[in-house]
């Protein structure tokens, strides 16, 4: 009987391009098993573009692969030369990503993390802290420096300052008020800043740090029946939401002392300087006596949080819209007694915290999925990858729940401080790799604290 191995035959004949097509149907685990068939198969898998193709495909299909690759590159992982372009390099990257994803999941379940802290001086003239004053992406933490109106960019893995962005004062209409930054957002393409009493929005390119746009209220395309846009101001309690190239913002217009209109805009940004900012959608919400509390956007849903007076009773309304059409899909309403003090949206779920409980809502149906009894005051609450709920209370205690079981996994006590003139509400940002908290215990200093689940060995 003659044994015939198709893979070996193709490899011996130098037909790597056919092997690329055959092995291209396999996932990571199948490729690792294929390496065990024989020495020839192992050698064949290190030829051509098999592992490079797998890396590109998985980074496109699975966001966790792309996020992990960015994190490993940002940490300058010692086992990888990111300038290499060999098949062995791509195999090593794929194996490392899969291993580190498993380690990351294990670290969250076991609550294992390393800590890094940085002390720095006052960054804000206001005594009220807000989570919109800083944000993070795969490489950087951005933070508002209010005293001299700058944006400080730190390496999220070393906490070292990498760059400082200056607010373009000359391109902002002062109208008698010095611009005060309200909100800063960052992703892989853009850094976006809005102001408390000024309608302009500044947009930088994340990679080059070049100022791309200064968007003013005149770009809204407001019609005559909408009134005079000179009365528009970006709402001080609203801020921005950024998703890939989508920018969601809210302006308000006061018609009289008791009536406010909310103008919500969805724009498409381009990373190239000089290109037009496309206004995709505009919605005018007759809020009456009321105000916006927050807003979030992704490629599927736009979620708006605002308080409105209905028949003399104040209600919090969570309005869910389709991002593509901007049509309203459903509303979730809370009466005055049950208005949440904090909330967050991520991946089709909304988490809210009121006076008695934490609740999870499905934005598709508008129905409550479950609730967790919790009476302590919470300063900020976040959803992480539809797996965990992370919150920070006013005393800077961090609590983490398992989203599937509603089980409290860990309560991390606040760090000791040598003195505390007054406790200020902490700011919180969270993703799959880190919990980042900015705390302020007195009028003199801030503390940036990072709990790193990716590198829990240090």
Secondary structure as the mmCIF struct_conf table of DSSP 4:
data_model
#
loop_
_struct_conf.conf_type_id
_struct_conf.id
_struct_conf.beg_label_comp_id
_struct_conf.beg_label_asym_id
_struct_conf.beg_label_seq_id
_struct_conf.end_label_comp_id
_struct_conf.end_label_asym_id
_struct_conf.end_label_seq_id
HELX_RH_AL_P HELX_RH_AL_P1 UNK A 6 UNK A 12
TURN_TY1_P TURN_TY1_P1 UNK A 13 UNK A 14
HELX_RH_AL_P HELX_RH_AL_P2 UNK A 16 UNK A 23
TURN_TY1_P TURN_TY1_P2 UNK A 24 UNK A 25
HELX_RH_AL_P HELX_RH_AL_P3 UNK A 28 UNK A 34
TURN_TY1_P TURN_TY1_P3 UNK A 35 UNK A 36
BEND BEND1 UNK A 37 UNK A 37
HELX_RH_AL_P HELX_RH_AL_P4 UNK A 39 UNK A 45
TURN_TY1_P TURN_TY1_P4 UNK A 46 UNK A 46
BEND BEND2 UNK A 47 UNK A 47
TURN_TY1_P TURN_TY1_P5 UNK A 48 UNK A 49
HELX_RH_AL_P HELX_RH_AL_P5 UNK A 50 UNK A 61
HELX_RH_AL_P HELX_RH_AL_P6 UNK A 63 UNK A 74
TURN_TY1_P TURN_TY1_P6 UNK A 75 UNK A 76
TURN_TY1_P TURN_TY1_P7 UNK A 78 UNK A 79
TURN_TY1_P TURN_TY1_P8 UNK A 82 UNK A 83
BEND BEND3 UNK A 86 UNK A 86
HELX_RH_AL_P HELX_RH_AL_P7 UNK A 87 UNK A 110
TURN_TY1_P TURN_TY1_P9 UNK A 111 UNK A 111
STRN STRN1 UNK A 114 UNK A 121
BEND BEND4 UNK A 125 UNK A 127
HELX_RH_3T_P HELX_RH_3T_P1 UNK A 131 UNK A 133
STRN STRN2 UNK A 134 UNK A 136
BEND BEND5 UNK A 138 UNK A 139
STRN STRN3 UNK A 140 UNK A 145
TURN_TY1_P TURN_TY1_P10 UNK A 146 UNK A 149
STRN STRN4 UNK A 150 UNK A 155
TURN_TY1_P TURN_TY1_P11 UNK A 156 UNK A 158
STRN STRN5 UNK A 161 UNK A 166
HELX_LH_PP_P HELX_LH_PP_P1 UNK A 167 UNK A 167
HELX_RH_3T_P HELX_RH_3T_P2 UNK A 169 UNK A 171
BEND BEND6 UNK A 172 UNK A 172
TURN_TY1_P TURN_TY1_P12 UNK A 175 UNK A 176
BEND BEND7 UNK A 177 UNK A 177
STRN STRN6 UNK A 181 UNK A 186
BEND BEND8 UNK A 188 UNK A 189
STRN STRN7 UNK A 190 UNK A 195
BEND BEND9 UNK A 196 UNK A 197
STRN STRN8 UNK A 201 UNK A 205
TURN_TY1_P TURN_TY1_P13 UNK A 206 UNK A 208
STRN STRN9 UNK A 211 UNK A 215
HELX_RH_3T_P HELX_RH_3T_P3 UNK A 217 UNK A 220
HELX_RH_3T_P HELX_RH_3T_P4 UNK A 224 UNK A 226
HELX_RH_3T_P HELX_RH_3T_P5 UNK A 229 UNK A 231
STRN STRN10 UNK A 233 UNK A 234
TURN_TY1_P TURN_TY1_P14 UNK A 236 UNK A 238
STRN STRN11 UNK A 240 UNK A 243
TURN_TY1_P TURN_TY1_P15 UNK A 244 UNK A 245
STRN STRN12 UNK A 246 UNK A 256
TURN_TY1_P TURN_TY1_P16 UNK A 257 UNK A 258
STRN STRN13 UNK A 259 UNK A 268
BEND BEND10 UNK A 271 UNK A 272
TURN_TY1_P TURN_TY1_P17 UNK A 273 UNK A 274
HELX_LH_PP_P HELX_LH_PP_P2 UNK A 275 UNK A 277
STRN STRN14 UNK A 278 UNK A 288
BEND BEND11 UNK A 289 UNK A 289
STRN STRN15 UNK A 290 UNK A 297
BEND BEND12 UNK A 299 UNK A 300
STRN STRN16 UNK A 301 UNK A 310
TURN_TY1_P TURN_TY1_P18 UNK A 311 UNK A 312
STRN STRN17 UNK A 313 UNK A 322
TURN_TY1_P TURN_TY1_P19 UNK A 323 UNK A 325
STRN STRN18 UNK A 328 UNK A 334
HELX_RH_3T_P HELX_RH_3T_P6 UNK A 336 UNK A 338
BEND BEND13 UNK A 341 UNK A 341
STRN STRN19 UNK A 342 UNK A 346
TURN_TY1_P TURN_TY1_P20 UNK A 347 UNK A 348
STRN STRN20 UNK A 349 UNK A 353
BEND BEND14 UNK A 355 UNK A 356
STRN STRN21 UNK A 357 UNK A 362
TURN_TY1_P TURN_TY1_P21 UNK A 363 UNK A 365
STRN STRN22 UNK A 368 UNK A 373
BEND BEND15 UNK A 376 UNK A 376
STRN STRN23 UNK A 378 UNK A 384
TURN_TY1_P TURN_TY1_P22 UNK A 385 UNK A 387
STRN STRN24 UNK A 388 UNK A 393
TURN_TY1_P TURN_TY1_P23 UNK A 394 UNK A 395
STRN STRN25 UNK A 398 UNK A 402
TURN_TY1_P TURN_TY1_P24 UNK A 403 UNK A 406
STRN STRN26 UNK A 407 UNK A 412
HELX_LH_PP_P HELX_LH_PP_P3 UNK A 413 UNK A 416
BEND BEND16 UNK A 418 UNK A 418
BEND BEND17 UNK A 421 UNK A 421
STRN STRN27 UNK A 427 UNK A 430
BEND BEND18 UNK A 432 UNK A 433
STRN STRN28 UNK A 434 UNK A 440
BEND BEND19 UNK A 442 UNK A 444
STRN STRN29 UNK A 445 UNK A 452
BEND BEND20 UNK A 453 UNK A 455
#
